[in-house]
Amino acid sequence: MLVLSRQRDESIIIGDNVVVTIVDIRGDKVRLGIEAPRDIPVHRQEIYEAIQRENNRSGEVRSK
């Protein structure tokens, strides 16, 4: 894992077309702004995992 230090309004760039900017810092929470092409899905981890679980369930139902 790469760990970077950033301050408010500073960014990191992933690849050629994803920009992650620190929008706000409040206590132990950080707000991120993410600019990415529409064809690149961006999800919070818990949402991504829920989507994966649902996709796996759908595959199980189809194969029965």
C-alpha positions as CSV (number, residue, x, y, z in Angstrom):
1,M,0.0,0.0,0.0
2,L,1.3,3.4,-0.9
3,V,0.6,6.0,1.8
4,L,0.7,9.7,0.9
5,S,0.3,12.8,3.0
6,R,-1.9,15.5,1.6
7,Q,-3.4,18.7,2.9
8,R,-6.7,20.2,2.1
9,D,-7.1,21.2,-1.6
10,E,-4.1,19.0,-2.6
11,S,-4.6,16.1,-5.0
12,I,-3.1,12.8,-6.2
13,I,-3.4,11.5,-9.7
14,I,-4.0,7.8,-10.5
15,G,-3.1,6.8,-14.0
16,D,-3.8,9.5,-16.6
17,N,-7.4,10.3,-15.8
18,V,-8.3,9.9,-12.1
19,V,-7.8,12.8,-9.7
20,V,-8.4,12.4,-6.0
21,T,-8.5,15.8,-4.1
22,I,-8.7,16.3,-0.3
23,V,-11.8,18.5,0.0
24,D,-12.2,18.8,3.7
25,I,-10.8,17.4,7.0
26,R,-12.9,17.4,10.1
27,G,-11.5,15.6,13.1
28,D,-11.0,12.0,12.1
29,K,-12.9,12.3,8.8
30,V,-11.6,13.2,5.4
31,R,-13.8,14.2,2.5
32,L,-12.5,13.3,-0.9
33,G,-13.4,14.6,-4.3
34,I,-12.8,12.1,-7.1
35,E,-12.7,13.0,-10.8
36,A,-12.8,10.0,-13.1
37,P,-14.2,9.2,-16.5
38,R,-17.8,7.9,-16.4
39,D,-16.7,4.5,-17.6
40,I,-14.6,4.0,-14.5
41,P,-16.8,2.9,-11.5
42,V,-16.0,4.6,-8.2
43,H,-17.6,3.1,-5.0
44,R,-17.0,3.1,-1.3
45,Q,-15.6,-0.2,-0.3
46,E,-18.7,-1.4,1.6
47,I,-20.9,-0.6,-1.5
48,Y,-18.4,-2.4,-3.8
49,E,-18.5,-5.5,-1.6
50,A,-22.3,-5.4,-1.5
51,I,-22.4,-5.2,-5.3
52,Q,-20.0,-8.2,-5.5
53,R,-22.1,-10.2,-3.1
54,E,-25.3,-9.5,-5.1
55,N,-23.5,-10.4,-8.4
56,N,-22.4,-13.7,-6.9
57,R,-25.9,-14.4,-5.7
58,S,-27.3,-13.7,-9.1
59,G,-24.8,-16.1,-10.7
60,E,-25.8,-18.8,-8.3
61,V,-29.5,-18.4,-9.0
62,R,-28.9,-18.5,-12.8
63,S,-26.8,-21.7,-12.6
64,K,-29.5,-23.6,-10.6
